[in-house]
Amino acid sequence: MKKWRIILPVCAGIMAIVLIGGSAMGIFAKRAGGDPGAAGGGPAIPARVPVPGAEDQGSPGADTSLLPGMPEGYELTRGQIEEKESIAEEVLPLFGIMGPGIAYMEGQFVFSARDEEEAGLIAAAYDGELLSFGSGLGVAAIRDGSPYTLGDLLRASADTGNNLPPIGLNMISHIQ
């Protein structure tokens, strides 16, 4: 038990650095007039891995192609596309071994945005509600009654074939 008290915060810290660092890169590239990348291709999204006691990693009937999505004409930056690839390669494989309420807040996700208006658009694109926004970081919760789980949203976020901006888990930091 004591070993997990060390391992989980370390994993959470690594994921937070990867997600927030990548998000910041996407914002800076966009603000600097970064070249928007072309969507398409990308790594295969790993199959879900059920974990006893963990949040459902994705409901079989949840079709994320039906998410509201971003407004027409919204283009991802090259940094955002790279972050989506990073989510597919680094976050999704770990998501199945982390527990909600221990490593991350259940039903909540984080993302970078230029302003509160864009943060509201991103939250709504994922069928969520904006909880807070500050210093370029938005926190949203999956809307009550939504057919999607956090696992569904992470897989949609990792899909480079859509124009959804990347999102991450709202990680819990344990300080001892």
C-alpha distance (Angstrom), angle and dihedral (degrees) to the residues before:
residue distance angle dihedral
M1 . . .
K2 3.78 . .
K3 3.82 90.3 .
W4 3.85 90.6 58.8
R5 3.81 90.8 51.5
I6 3.80 86.1 64.1
I7 3.82 101.1 35.8
L8 3.83 98.6 49.7
P9 3.82 96.3 52.5
V10 3.81 90.2 46.6
C11 3.83 91.2 51.3
A12 3.80 90.1 45.4
G13 3.79 91.3 50.5
I14 3.80 92.9 49.5
M15 3.80 91.9 49.3
A16 3.80 92.1 47.6
I17 3.81 90.7 52.0
V18 3.82 92.0 48.6
L19 3.80 93.9 46.7
I20 3.78 99.6 40.4
G21 3.80 93.4 39.9
G22 3.79 91.2 51.3
S23 3.81 91.4 45.3
A24 3.77 91.3 52.7
M25 3.80 90.3 49.9
G26 3.80 89.9 52.8
I27 3.81 91.6 51.2
F28 3.80 93.7 47.5
A29 3.80 92.3 47.7
K30 3.80 91.1 50.0
R31 3.83 93.3 46.7
A32 3.79 90.0 48.3
G33 3.79 90.6 53.4
G34 3.80 93.4 -100.8
D35 3.75 118.0 -168.2
P36 3.80 109.6 -97.8
G37 3.78 109.8 -125.3
A38 3.75 125.0 -132.0
A39 3.79 115.6 -105.5
G40 3.78 121.1 -126.7
G41 3.76 141.2 76.8
G42 3.77 116.8 37.4
P43 3.77 133.2 140.6
A44 3.76 123.8 -42.7
I45 3.79 113.1 -96.7
P46 3.81 110.7 -115.9
A47 3.78 118.4 -115.0
R48 3.76 116.1 -105.0
V49 3.77 118.5 -90.5
P50 3.81 114.1 -150.5
V51 3.78 115.0 -137.1
P52 3.80 120.5 -166.8
G53 3.81 109.1 -109.7
A54 3.82 94.3 7.0
E55 3.79 125.0 117.9
D56 3.80 114.9 -85.3
Q57 3.79 104.8 -82.8
G58 3.80 91.6 -143.1
S59 3.74 134.6 -29.8
P60 3.78 114.7 -114.0
G61 3.83 91.8 -130.5
A62 3.81 97.7 47.4
D63 3.81 107.3 108.7
T64 3.80 105.1 -164.8
S65 3.80 90.9 -168.2
L66 3.83 83.6 77.7
L67 3.82 93.0 61.4
P68 3.82 111.0 123.0
G69 3.81 90.3 -113.2
M70 3.78 129.9 -169.8
P71 3.82 123.4 -51.4
E72 3.80 117.6 -80.0
G73 3.78 111.3 -85.0
Y74 3.82 94.8 29.0
E75 3.80 107.0 137.9
L76 3.77 128.0 -164.6
T77 3.79 120.7 -129.3
R78 3.78 121.3 -122.3
G79 3.83 87.8 -107.3
Q80 3.81 91.7 54.8
I81 3.81 91.1 50.3
E82 3.81 90.2 50.4
E83 3.80 89.1 49.3
K84 3.82 90.4 52.0
E85 3.81 88.8 52.9
S86 3.80 89.4 49.4
I87 3.81 90.5 52.5
A88 3.81 89.8 53.1
E89 3.80 93.5 48.0
E90 3.81 102.6 36.2
V91 3.81 112.6 17.2
L92 3.80 105.5 39.2
P93 3.82 94.5 54.7
L94 3.83 90.0 52.6
F95 3.80 95.6 42.3
G96 3.80 91.6 76.5
I97 3.80 93.3 58.3
M98 3.80 97.5 46.2
G99 3.78 122.0 85.7
P100 3.80 125.8 -135.0
G101 3.79 112.9 -115.4
I102 3.82 90.6 24.3
A103 3.80 106.1 56.7
Y104 3.82 99.9 11.1
M105 3.79 141.6 10.2
E106 3.78 110.0 -93.1
G107 3.80 113.8 -117.2
Q108 3.82 94.9 7.0
F109 3.79 131.6 108.3
V110 3.80 136.6 -177.2
F111 3.78 132.7 -145.3
S112 3.79 142.2 163.7
A113 3.79 122.3 -105.0
R114 3.80 136.8 169.5
D115 3.81 94.8 -127.3
E116 3.80 143.0 -9.6
E117 3.81 92.4 -88.4
E118 3.81 92.1 57.2
A119 3.82 89.3 43.6
G120 3.81 89.4 56.4
L121 3.82 90.7 49.7
I122 3.81 92.0 50.4
A123 3.81 93.0 48.1
A124 3.82 90.8 49.4
A125 3.84 91.1 46.3
Y126 3.81 87.4 62.6
D127 3.82 93.3 45.0
G128 3.80 89.0 -105.2
E129 3.79 140.6 125.7
L130 3.79 122.3 -121.7
L131 3.81 110.1 -116.4
S132 3.80 99.3 178.1
F133 3.78 143.8 -14.7
G134 3.80 131.2 -163.5
S135 3.80 140.0 140.6
G136 3.80 91.5 8.6
L137 3.81 94.8 -54.9
G138 3.80 123.2 112.6
V139 3.80 126.8 -164.9
A140 3.79 118.8 -160.1
A141 3.79 137.9 173.2
I142 3.77 128.3 -142.0
R143 3.81 107.2 -99.5
D144 3.83 116.5 -103.7
G145 3.78 108.4 -99.7
S146 3.80 93.4 22.6
P147 3.81 113.5 145.4
Y148 3.82 89.9 -142.0
T149 3.80 129.9 94.2
L150 3.78 125.6 -153.5
G151 3.81 87.7 -103.2
D152 3.82 90.0 56.4
L153 3.81 90.8 51.4
L154 3.81 93.6 48.0
R155 3.81 90.7 51.4
A156 3.82 90.2 49.1
S157 3.82 88.9 48.1
A158 3.82 91.1 52.6
D159 3.81 92.7 50.5
T160 3.81 107.6 103.4
G161 3.81 89.5 -166.5
N162 3.82 93.5 77.1
N163 3.81 133.9 58.1
L164 3.81 96.0 -121.6
P165 3.81 111.4 129.3
P166 3.82 115.2 -121.7
I167 3.80 118.8 -90.0
G168 3.77 132.7 -168.3
L169 3.77 139.6 -160.0
N170 3.78 119.6 -83.6
M171 3.79 93.3 -118.2
I172 3.81 124.0 -150.3
S173 3.79 115.7 -134.4
H174 3.80 116.7 -150.1
I175 3.78 115.0 -153.9
Q176 3.78 118.3 -169.2
